[in-house]
Amino acid sequence: VTASFTTNLQNICEGEQVQFNASPSINASTFEWYVDGASPYYSSQSTTTVTYGNSGTYEATLLAFNSCGFYNVEVQI
């Protein structure tokens, strides 16, 4: 499994919604998103939209699983 993802924003403002998308090339059967400072903090979908309560810099982590194992990628936005 190799994992990568994209997001539609680089600077987070209070109340802003951000969409995270797992790369279509990921051959994964299960996804786990952990998005610090956002609501919801956790999602098990390949694409998730979150809302940030405060401006700032945050970390987002994607774990992608398949029958061979898992891969994780973290990005600071």
Salt bridges, closest charged atoms under 4 A:
none
